[in-house]
Amino acid sequence: MPLFRSSSGPAAALRRPPGLCGVFLRVAALSLLLVPLAPSFAAAQAGSPAADPLAELGPVLTIFYNASTFGEMHPCPTCGKTPDTYGGMARRAGLFREYRRLGKPCLVIAGPYEFLADDPARFGHLAEEGRKNSFPPAEEAWRVLKVHELLRVDAGWISGKAARWLRKETGKIPPGYLVSDGKSASRLLNTQAGSVGVVFFPEGPVPGKGPGPGQESEVLAAGKALKKKAAMLVGVSPWGAVAEKKFLPKARGVFDCILGGGEGIGFDFVFAEGSSSPIWLRPDVKGRAVNVLEIYLPPLAGSAFVWNEGKTYKAWLDFMGEGVPVHQAALELIGPRGEK
């Protein structure tokens, strides 16, 4: 089964990178992870397409996830250098606002490195994606703060270095963010689908590349404590794809979902071989896409959510093409910027 599958979400065909870019992402993901994947529900139904059991239903909860934006705020060109663009903070803010305007239940979760690549040289092949100047001027700090406030993040991860930069220049960080200071941080969010617990993993010794000594045990203990109060438990990691893959078997029975961050390719979702939990999602970089996870049956407190593609959930990477409404206030804050 290909790691980077076709999207099943609304207007998904218009929101994915076309042509060679999509092929590159699939090949890069497989080369990096070399993860034996559990067969999906869709893959098991080979042959003529079956009717979508969720076609007439709306999700009880939609989780939006971003990470590794590195402070990037303008749209970026498609991989083929065509005039079309996708992604960008103004579209992201517009997408979230539209869901909320329509009264759709959703959570916006922000992962690691949304603001700064704390030390871009340590991110390997992601070095060029991070800002070379880790401390933009005060004017940019205020712009970053105001744009992120428009996103209305429900729970977010921010490094100590990025938090100190924002507080020095603006006096605060955006609402909803918890500072990573070497230990996990937790938040319990109440939704129409039940309580969702979020555990933000701490950075390891090298940002974006694996946990430090004892950190896996610490986040598992934090997860077990929060799981007693939550119908669904989400872990947000800055450890990178290789470390997250190794952590998945240890997380089974504690975390229902792992949202990745740090070094590694982005993808819609995968499971480790022989496992149906936790589901693992990873973001694209520079704000080009949003991970979307739709839940169609409310999780029950005290029991693990059963991940069954096409029956209890759908997941995809939304690259936010021209059909996504633009948040005009965000666009004006960002101002004219050249494409990078």
RABELSUL-V556368 format. One line per field, one symbol per residue. phi: phi as a letter, one per 40 degrees, with the letter a starting at -180 (. if undefined). psi: psi as a letter, one per 40 degrees, with the letter a starting at -180 (. if undefined). burial: + if it has 16 or more other C-alpha atoms within 10 Angstrom, else -. A space follows every 50 residues. Layout:
phi: ???
psi: ???
burial: ???
//
This chain:
phi: .ccbcccbcdfcccbbccfccccdcccccccccfccbcccdccccchccc cccbdcbbccabbbbbafcfgcbccbccccfcccbaghccccccccccdc ccgccabbbbccgcbbcdadcccfccdcccccccbccddccccddccccc cfccaabbcdcccccccccbgabcdgcbccbhbcbbabbcbcchcbcbbc ccccdbdgagccdgccccccccccccccbbcbbbbbbbcgccccdccdcc cdgbccabbcagchccacaabcdgbbaccbbbccbggcabcbbcbbbccb cgaccccbdgbbabaacccfccccccccccccccgcaccb
psi: hidgiiieihfddefihibddddddddddddddfhhiihiddddfiaihi iheedeiiiehhhhhiifdfeheiiiiidefieiiiaidddddddddddd deehhihhhhaifddihdgdeeebeededihdhegiiddddddddddddd dfhdhihhiddddddddddeeiiiieihhhfeiiiihhhhideihhhhhh iiiadhhegiiiheddddddddddddddeidhhhhhheeidddddddddd ehechdhhhiiahiiiidiiiiheieiiihiiiiiffdihhhhhhehhih heiihhhhhedeiiiihhegaeehhhhdddddddihiii.
burial: --+++-+-+--+-++++-------++-+++----+---++---------- --------++++++++++++++++++++------++++++++++++++-- ----++++++++++++++++--+--+--+++--++-----++++++++++ +++-++++++++++++--+---++-+++++--++++++----++++++++ ++++--+++++---++--++-++--++-+++++++++++++++++-++-- ++-+++++++++++++++++++---++++++++++++++++++++++++- +--++++--+-++++++++++--++++--++--+------
//
